[in-house]
């Protein structure tokens, strides 16, 4: 909707409007160039004439490619660009057989059209001059319409009044906080340049904020922009109707036939009883969609005839097949090309558990494993079990290993917990290889993710802890403990600003550069004689640890300077991430510079840190975070390229 204009009309305006009213009916005979031409059309004198293109076709001549007239707009940007693209006069350039008088009539209608368009940019007192020039034998046409525009001063926002009705107008602290937030975040403030797109954008953003929490049926009941063109001021008023405040009721699963609806409710973790929150509803939908049991999930609120304080949430689902094969092909700079085959069984007989089996082959690792997942109980814990056999390159040796795991786990929005018993066996091959080793252990794991976005974070932090207590089984029974800690966090720095000229004025945005800090430490404490499987020890180096060194190439020194997995490990990284500005606008790319360091040894006192440094790019693509780095490993490393897709912690 265009704003209402309130201004004093010059004396010449009534006469001008009378002329427009008299000549506009004649323009109704004109056809836009892209519309199909009728067989016969009326000429300027009312007689039936055939368009020149039709005549040319009947006579076997090619139709003319010249325009009837050209349009040139002169003036400053962005007014010139707007008129050049959207002026209605442009649509009639290719009409055939227009007389000079008919072109003049079109020009008369073009002036109010131009004023209306310029009003969307906040120019309500422009000076317009339209001239018709003869250009006989011109390259494109025999006539030229020249539109000269002086936009004048841009209108600015004057008074802003936001009104409220519905539950948000109640006199209570929650409603008052929401009103204050809407007023505080209103983007088109007093003194700002007024544009139609800015006005529409401010209303849309405010409505999204209104409906994001508590008030899903919120709307804009009324809005008005009163323009005083003489003072170049726009007084704005918006009336918000929030409707009632809503709270989540029970989740109802519809479309479920094969899989347990109760398990689906537990997977969804809808915060029943809490106030409506759009993000929490989306999180609920995402948990169901990523569970593997459903191909599609669509959540809605049942607001018809229900209690707003206990509104049911309807989950319309389409179930996934009982079994599925998934073939995958990939590539990493750590391990080269990779081929994988997954078999998924969503309801194995007798147990009703979910099973995921995978065969994976790459240059460094060949593995075959199966994971079983039980149904969630009322406290959202579930039993799980897994088995894995793999052959991998571990330091200077090839290692054949196997493991079995059985325990319980629980996953919520930010925290994953697990308790499990584990059996490990490893046998290295090659000259002077370490002896076979085997252990059994009890383990506890905890992971907390507090990022703004778990798949493409820019703020927040994550922490992971693992603690295990066990005993060796080969070469004597010796007790041991294993502890691993990982932390990743973002530290905001300076702001990167970009101003991009648009057809509605200047849009200024900002995004913070930041430091990504990463630390990892591990320790296996055991008697020197204890034989610990290499899969329970530590190696580092590669894409996500110390860049500039090969995948798991940093380890402890062994016989004849060979490398094996060690009992102690420490890794640290600092990475500057700087948003990229291109053509005056912020992009989805970031430039990075980093320094990584890490070491592995059989005694903490023997650490000899390796250092890698370099730079790269990050792309926040529609399919996930794409990371590309080039690094130099000082000392024993070299120049290496690191590519990876996605982010996991």
C-alpha positions in Angstrom: 0.0 0.0 0.0 1.3 3.5 -0.9 1.2 6.0 1.9 -1.5 8.7 2.1 -0.1 12.1 1.0 -1.2 15.2 2.8 0.0 18.4 1.3 -1.1 21.7 -0.1 -1.9 21.5 -3.9 -0.5 24.2 -6.2 -3.0 26.1 -8.2 -1.9 24.4 -11.4 -2.8 20.9 -10.1 -6.6 21.1 -10.7 -6.1 22.0 -14.3 -3.5 19.3 -14.7 -5.8 16.7 -13.2 -8.6 17.8 -15.5 -6.4 17.3 -18.6 -5.3 13.8 -17.3 -9.0 12.9 -16.8 -9.8 13.9 -20.4 -6.9 12.1 -22.1 -6.7 8.9 -20.1 -9.7 7.3 -21.7 -7.9 7.5 -25.0 -5.0 5.5 -23.6 -7.4 2.6 -22.9 -7.2 1.8 -26.6 -3.5 1.2 -26.3 -2.1 -2.3 -25.9 1.1 -3.3 -23.9 3.7 -4.6 -26.2 3.8 -8.1 -24.7 0.1 -8.7 -25.1 -1.1 -10.6 -28.2 -2.4 -8.2 -30.9 -6.0 -8.6 -32.1 -6.6 -9.3 -35.8 -7.8 -5.7 -36.3 -7.3 -2.7 -34.1 -8.7 0.8 -34.1 -6.5 3.5 -35.5 -6.3 7.1 -34.0 -9.3 8.2 -36.2 -11.5 5.2 -35.2 -11.0 3.3 -38.5 -10.1 -0.4 -38.4 -6.4 -0.9 -39.2 -4.1 -3.9 -39.2 -0.9 -3.7 -37.1 2.2 -3.3 -39.1 3.6 -6.6 -37.8 0.5 -8.4 -39.2 0.8 -6.6 -42.5 4.5 -7.5 -42.7 3.6 -11.1 -42.1 1.0 -11.2 -44.8 3.4 -9.6 -47.3 6.2 -12.0 -46.4 8.3 -9.2 -44.9 10.1 -9.5 -41.5 8.5 -7.6 -38.7 10.2 -4.4 -37.6 12.7 -4.7 -34.7 12.7 -0.9 -34.0 10.8 0.7 -31.1 8.2 3.3 -31.7 10.0 5.5 -29.2 12.8 5.2 -26.7 12.7 6.3 -23.0 15.7 7.9 -21.3 15.7 8.9 -17.6 18.1 11.5 -16.4 18.8 12.2 -12.7 20.6 10.9 -9.7 20.4 7.4 -8.4 18.4 5.6 -7.0 15.6 7.7 -8.5 16.8 7.3 -12.0 17.2 3.5 -11.7 13.7 3.2 -10.2 12.0 5.1 -13.0 14.2 3.4 -15.7 13.0 0.0 -14.5 9.4 0.6 -13.4 7.9 3.5 -15.3 4.7 2.4 -17.1 5.8 4.3 -20.2 8.4 1.7 -20.8 5.7 -0.9 -21.6 4.4 1.0 -24.7 7.7 1.5 -26.5 7.1 -1.3 -29.0 3.4 -0.5 -29.8 3.0 -0.1 -33.6 1.8 3.0 -35.4 1.6 5.3 -32.5 1.2 8.9 -33.6 3.0 11.8 -31.9 -0.3 12.9 -30.3 -0.8 9.4 -28.7 2.8 9.4 -27.4 2.1 12.8 -25.9 -1.0 11.4 -24.1 1.1 8.6 -22.7 3.6 11.2 -21.5 0.9 13.0 -19.6 -0.1 9.8 -17.8 3.6 9.1 -17.1 4.1 12.1 -14.8 1.7 11.0 -12.0 3.0 7.5 -12.4 6.6 8.8 -11.9 5.5 10.8 -8.8 3.9 7.7 -7.3 7.0 5.6 -7.9 9.3 8.3 -6.4 7.0 8.4 -3.4 8.1 4.9 -2.6 11.6 6.2 -2.1 10.5 9.0 0.1 10.6 11.8 -2.6 7.2 13.5 -2.5 8.2 16.9 -4.0 10.2 16.0 -7.1 10.6 18.2 -10.1 9.8 16.3 -13.4 10.4 17.4 -16.9 9.2 15.2 -19.9 10.3 16.0 -23.4 9.5 14.4 -26.7 12.4 14.6 -29.2 12.4 13.6 -32.9 15.2 11.3 -33.8 14.5 10.4 -37.4 16.7 7.6 -38.6 17.8 6.8 -35.1 19.3 3.5 -34.3 16.4 2.3 -32.2 13.4 4.6 -32.9 12.3 7.8 -34.6 11.2 9.5 -31.3 12.7 9.8 -27.8 11.0 10.6 -24.6 13.5 12.2 -22.1 12.4 12.2 -18.4 14.5 14.5 -16.3 14.0 14.1 -12.5 15.2 16.2 -9.6 14.0 14.2 -6.6 14.3 17.0 -4.0 14.7 16.3 -0.3 13.9 12.9 1.0 11.1 12.6 3.6 12.1 11.5 7.0 10.2 9.8 9.8 8.5 12.1 12.2 6.4 10.8 15.1 6.0 7.0 15.6 3.1 5.7 17.6 2.7 2.0 18.3 -0.6 0.9 19.8 -1.6 -2.5 21.3 -4.7 -4.5 21.9 -5.4 -8.1 22.9 -3.5 -10.0 25.6 -0.4 -7.9 25.1 -2.2 -4.8 26.3 -2.8 -6.3 29.7 -1.2 -4.7 32.8 1.2 -7.4 33.8 5.0 -7.7 33.7 5.1 -10.2 30.8 2.9 -8.2 28.5 4.8 -5.0 29.4 8.1 -6.6 28.6 6.8 -7.7 25.1 5.4 -4.2 24.4 8.7 -2.6 25.4 10.6 -5.1 23.2 8.5 -4.3 20.2 9.0 -0.6 20.7 12.7 -1.0 21.3 13.2 -3.1 18.2 11.1 -1.0 15.9 13.4 -0.4 13.0 12.0 2.8 11.3 12.7 5.3 14.1 12.1 9.1 14.2 14.6 10.9 12.0 15.3 7.9 9.7 14.8 8.2 5.9 11.3 7.1 4.9 10.9 4.6 2.1 8.0 2.3 1.2 10.2 -0.8 1.5 11.5 0.4 4.8 8.0 1.0 6.1 6.8 -2.4 4.9 9.9 -4.1 6.3 9.5 -2.5 9.7 5.9 -3.7 9.9 6.8 -7.2 8.8 9.7 -7.5 11.2 7.5 -6.3 14.1 4.8 -8.8 13.3 7.3 -11.6 13.1 8.6 -10.6 16.5 5.0 -10.4 17.9 4.1 -13.9 16.8 7.4 -15.5 17.7 6.4 -16.0 21.3 3.1 -16.2 23.3 0.9 -14.7 20.5 0.9 -17.0 17.4 -2.2 -15.3 16.1 -0.9 -11.7 16.4 -1.5 -9.3 13.6 -1.3 -5.7 12.5 -4.9 -4.4 12.9 -4.2 -1.0 11.4 -1.3 1.0 10.0 -1.0 4.5 8.6 1.7 6.7 7.2 0.7 10.4 7.2 2.9 12.3 4.8 3.5 16.1 5.1 5.3 16.7 1.8 5.9 20.4 2.6 7.8 19.6 5.7 9.2 16.3 4.4 7.9 14.4 7.4 6.1 11.1 7.7 4.2 10.4 10.9 3.7 6.6 11.4 1.1 4.7 13.4 0.7 1.0 13.8 -1.9 -0.9 15.9 -0.9 -4.4 17.0 -3.6 -7.0 17.9 -1.9 -9.8 19.7 -4.9 -12.0 20.2 -4.8 -14.3 23.3 -1.6 -15.6 24.8 -1.1 -19.4 24.2 0.6 -22.2 26.1 1.6 -25.6 24.6 -0.8 -28.5 25.4 -0.2 -32.1 24.5 1.4 -33.3 21.3 -0.9 -35.4 19.1 0.7 -37.7 16.5 -1.3 -38.3 13.4 -0.4 -40.6 10.5 1.6 -43.0 12.7 0.9 -46.7 11.9 4.2 -48.7 12.2 6.1 -46.8 14.9 5.1 -46.1 18.5 3.3 -42.7 18.9 4.4 -42.7 22.6 8.0 -43.0 21.5 7.4 -40.1 19.0 6.1 -37.9 21.8 9.2 -38.6 23.9 11.5 -38.0 20.9 9.8 -34.6 20.2 10.2 -33.3 23.8 7.5 -30.6 23.3 7.6 -28.3 26.4 4.0 -28.9 27.4 2.7 -26.2 29.8 5.2 -23.6 28.7 4.2 -20.5 26.8 4.1 -20.7 23.0 7.5 -20.2 21.4 8.0 -20.6 17.6 11.6 -21.7 17.9 10.7 -24.4 20.4 8.0 -25.6 18.0 10.6 -25.7 15.2 13.0 -27.6 17.5 10.3 -30.1 18.2 9.7 -30.6 14.5 13.4 -31.0 13.8 13.8 -33.7 16.5 11.1 -35.7 15.0 12.3 -35.2 11.5 15.9 -36.2 12.3 14.9 -39.3 14.4 14.9 -41.5 11.3 11.4 -42.8 11.8 9.6 -40.2 9.6 10.1 -38.9 6.1 8.2 -35.7 6.8 6.8 -33.9 9.9 4.5 -30.9 9.9 3.5 -29.3 13.2 0.5 -27.0 13.7 -1.4 -25.4 16.6 -5.1 -26.5 17.0 -6.4 -23.0 17.9 -10.0 -23.6 16.9 -12.3 -23.9 19.9 -9.5 -24.8 22.3 -8.2 -23.3 25.5 -5.4 -20.9 24.7 -3.6 -21.9 27.9 -3.6 -25.6 26.8 -3.6 -25.6 23.0 -3.0 -29.0 21.4 -0.1 -29.3 19.0 -0.8 -31.6 16.0 2.1 -33.5 14.4 1.1 -34.8 10.9 3.8 -37.4 10.0 4.6 -39.6 7.1 6.5 -42.7 8.3 9.9 -43.8 6.8 10.2 -47.3 5.4 10.9 -50.1 7.8 14.3 -50.8 6.2 16.5 -48.7 4.0 19.9 -48.9 2.2 21.9 -45.7 1.8 25.0 -45.5 -0.4 27.4 -42.7 0.1 30.5 -41.4 -1.7 32.7 -38.7 -0.2 36.1 -37.2 0.0 38.3 -35.7 2.8 41.8 -34.4 2.6 42.5 -36.5 5.7 41.6 -39.9 4.3 41.0 -39.4 0.6 37.9 -40.8 -1.2 35.4 -42.7 0.9 32.7 -45.2 0.0 30.0 -46.1 2.6 26.9 -48.4 2.7 24.4 -48.0 5.5 21.6 -50.4 6.3 18.8 -49.0 8.6 16.2 -51.1 10.2 13.7 -49.0 12.2 12.1 -51.8 14.1 14.1 -55.0 14.5 12.0 -58.1 15.5 11.4 -58.8 19.2 13.2 -55.8 20.6 11.5 -53.1 18.5 14.9 -51.3 18.6 16.4 -49.3 15.8 19.5 -50.7 14.1 22.0 -48.8 11.9 24.8 -50.8 10.3 27.6 -49.3 8.2 30.4 -50.4 6.0 33.0 -47.7 5.3 36.1 -47.8 3.1 38.7 -45.1 2.6 42.5 -44.8 2.3 43.1 -44.8 6.1 40.2 -46.8 7.5 38.1 -49.8 6.7 35.3 -50.5 9.1 32.2 -52.5 9.7 29.9 -51.6 12.6 26.4 -51.9 14.0 24.6 -49.6 16.5 21.3 -50.5 18.2 19.1 -47.9 19.9 16.2 -48.7 22.2 13.0 -46.8 22.8 13.0 -43.8 25.1 11.6 -44.3 28.6 9.5 -41.7 30.6 12.8 -39.9 31.7 14.1 -39.8 28.1 16.8 -42.4 28.7 17.3 -45.3 26.4 19.5 -48.4 26.2 22.0 -48.7 23.3 24.6 -51.2 22.1 27.2 -51.2 19.4 29.9 -53.3 17.8 32.8 -52.2 15.5 35.6 -53.9 13.6 38.1 -51.8 11.8 41.5 -51.7 10.2 43.2 -48.3 10.3 46.6 -46.7 9.9 47.7 -45.7 13.5 51.0 -43.8 13.5 53.5 -46.0 11.8 51.5 -49.2 12.0 48.4 -50.9 10.7 46.0 -51.7 13.5 43.2 -54.3 13.5 40.8 -53.5 16.3 37.4 -54.4 17.6 35.1 -52.9 20.3 31.8 -53.7 22.0 29.7 -51.2 23.9 26.5 -51.4 25.9 24.9 -48.8 28.1 22.3 -46.0 28.5 22.2 -42.5 27.0 20.0 -39.4 27.1 19.9 -36.4 24.7 18.2 -33.1 25.3 18.4 -29.7 23.5 21.9 -28.9 24.7 23.2 -31.8 26.7 24.0 -35.4 25.9 24.8 -37.9 28.6 25.8 -41.6 28.5 26.9 -44.5 30.8 28.4 -47.6 29.2 30.6 -50.7 29.5 33.1 -51.2 26.8 35.5 -54.0 25.6 38.4 -53.1 23.3 41.0 -55.2 21.5 43.8 -54.0 19.2 46.6 -55.7 17.3 49.3 -53.8 15.4 51.1 -55.3 12.4 54.6 -54.4 11.1 58.2 -54.6 12.2 58.7 -53.9 15.9 54.9 -53.5 16.3 53.5 -53.1 19.9 52.1 -56.3 21.4 48.3 -57.0 21.2 46.3 -55.4 23.9 42.8 -55.7 25.3 40.8 -53.9 28.0 37.4 -53.7 29.6 36.1 -50.5 31.1 33.2 -48.5 32.6 32.7 -45.1 31.0 30.8 -41.8 31.5 30.3 -39.2 28.9 28.8 -35.7 28.9 28.5 -33.1 26.1 27.1 -29.6 26.4 26.4 -27.5 23.3 25.5 -23.9 23.8 25.9 -22.5 20.3 23.5 -20.1 18.5 23.3 -22.7 15.8 24.5 -26.3 16.2 25.3 -26.7 12.5 26.8 -23.3 11.6 27.7 -21.6 14.9 28.9 -18.0 15.2 28.4 -17.6 19.0 28.5 -19.7 22.1 30.6 -22.6 23.3 30.7 -26.4 23.6 32.3 -28.7 26.2 32.8 -32.5 26.1 34.0 -34.7 28.9 34.8 -38.5 28.9 36.0 -40.5 31.9 36.7 -44.2 31.9 38.0 -46.7 34.5 39.1 -50.2 33.5 41.6 -52.9 33.5 43.9 -54.5 31.0 43.3 -58.2 30.0 46.5 -59.1 28.1 50.0 -59.0 29.5 48.8 -58.8 33.0 45.8 -57.2 34.6 46.5 -53.5 35.4 44.0 -50.9 36.3 43.9 -47.7 34.3 41.9 -44.5 33.9 41.2 -42.6 30.7 40.1 -38.9 30.6 39.4 -36.7 27.6 38.2 -33.1 27.6 37.4 -30.9 24.6 36.3 -27.3 24.5 35.4 -24.9 21.6 34.3 -21.3 22.1 33.7 -18.1 20.1 35.0 -14.7 21.3 33.3 -11.7 19.6 35.6 -9.0 18.3 35.1 -5.9 16.1 32.1 -5.2 13.9 32.4 -5.4 10.1 30.0 -3.0 8.5 28.8 -2.9 4.9 26.6 -0.3 3.1 24.9 -1.4 -0.1 22.9 1.0 -2.3 19.5 -0.4 -3.1 16.4 0.9 -4.9 15.0 2.0 -1.6 18.0 3.9 -0.1 21.0 2.7 1.9 20.9 -0.5 3.9 23.6 -0.7 6.5 24.3 -4.0 8.2 27.0 -5.3 10.5 28.4 -8.6 11.6 31.1 -9.3 14.2 34.4 -10.8 13.5 35.4 -13.4 16.1 38.0 -15.7 17.5 37.4 -19.4 17.5 39.3 -21.0 20.3 39.7 -24.7 20.6 41.4 -26.9 23.3 41.6 -30.6 23.7 43.5 -32.7 26.3 43.6 -36.5 27.1 45.4 -38.7 29.5 45.6 -42.4 30.2 47.0 -43.1 33.6 48.3 -46.7 34.1 51.4 -48.6 35.2 54.2 -48.6 32.6 53.8 -52.4 32.0 50.1 -52.1 31.2 49.3 -52.9 27.6 46.6 -50.4 26.4 44.9 -50.8 23.0 45.9 -48.1 20.6 42.2 -47.2 20.1 42.2 -46.1 23.8 45.3 -44.0 23.3 45.9 -40.8 21.4 47.1 -39.5 18.0 46.5 -36.1 16.5 47.0 -34.1 13.3 44.6 -33.4 10.4 41.6 -31.3 9.4 40.1 -30.8 12.9 43.2 -30.9 15.1 46.6 -29.7 13.9 46.4 -28.5 10.3 49.6 -28.7 8.3 50.2 -32.3 9.4 48.7 -35.5 8.1 45.7 -37.2 9.6 46.8 -38.8 13.0 50.5 -38.4 12.1 51.4 -36.8 15.4 52.0 -39.4 18.1 54.5 -40.7 20.6 58.0 -41.8 19.6 58.6 -45.6 19.6 61.3 -48.1 18.6 63.5 -46.9 15.7 61.7 -43.5 15.7 58.4 -45.0 14.6 55.2 -43.3 15.8 52.5 -44.9 17.9 49.5 -43.7 19.8 50.5 -42.1 23.1 49.1 -41.9 26.6 49.0 -38.1 26.8 47.7 -35.6 24.3 47.3 -31.8 24.2 45.9 -29.7 21.3 45.2 -25.9 21.0 44.0 -23.7 18.2 43.2 -20.0 17.6 41.4 -18.9 14.5 40.4 -15.4 13.4 37.1 -15.4 11.4 36.5 -12.2 9.4 33.2 -11.6 7.5 33.8 -10.9 3.8 32.2 -7.7 2.2 31.7 -7.8 -1.6 30.3 -5.0 -3.7 29.3 -3.1 -0.6 27.3 -6.0 1.0 28.1 -8.6 3.6 28.3 -12.1 2.1 28.0 -15.7 3.4 31.8 -16.0 3.2 34.4 -15.5 5.8 38.2 -15.3 5.6 40.1 -17.0 8.3 43.7 -17.1 9.7 44.7 -19.7 12.2 47.5 -21.2 14.3 47.2 -24.8 15.6 49.5 -26.6 18.0 49.5 -30.1 19.5 51.6 -32.9 20.9 51.3 -36.6 21.9 53.7 -38.4 24.3 53.8 -41.3 26.8 54.7 -38.8 29.5 53.4 -35.3 29.8 57.0 -34.1 30.4 58.0 -35.3 27.0 55.6 -33.1 25.0 57.2 -31.6 21.8 54.6 -29.4 20.3 54.0 -29.3 16.6 52.8 -26.0 15.1 50.8 -25.4 11.9 49.5 -22.1 10.6 47.7 -20.8 7.6 44.5 -19.3 6.2 41.3 -20.2 4.4 37.7 -19.5 3.7 34.3 -20.4 5.3 31.1 -20.6 3.3 27.8 -20.8 5.1 26.1 -22.6 2.2 22.5 -23.7 2.1 23.6 -27.3 2.7 25.9 -26.6 5.6 29.2 -25.0 6.5 32.0 -25.5 3.9 35.5 -25.1 5.2 38.7 -24.8 3.0 42.1 -24.2 4.5 45.7 -24.2 3.3 48.3 -24.7 6.1 52.0 -25.0 6.6 53.2 -27.5 9.3 56.5 -26.2 10.7 59.3 -28.8 11.2 58.1 -32.2 10.1 55.0 -31.0 8.4 54.6 -29.3 5.0 52.0 -27.5 2.9 48.7 -29.2 3.0 45.1 -28.4 1.9 42.2 -29.2 4.2 38.6 -29.4 3.0 35.5 -30.4 4.9 31.8 -30.0 4.9 29.6 -29.5 8.0 30.3 -28.8 11.6 30.1 -31.3 14.5 30.9 -31.1 18.1 
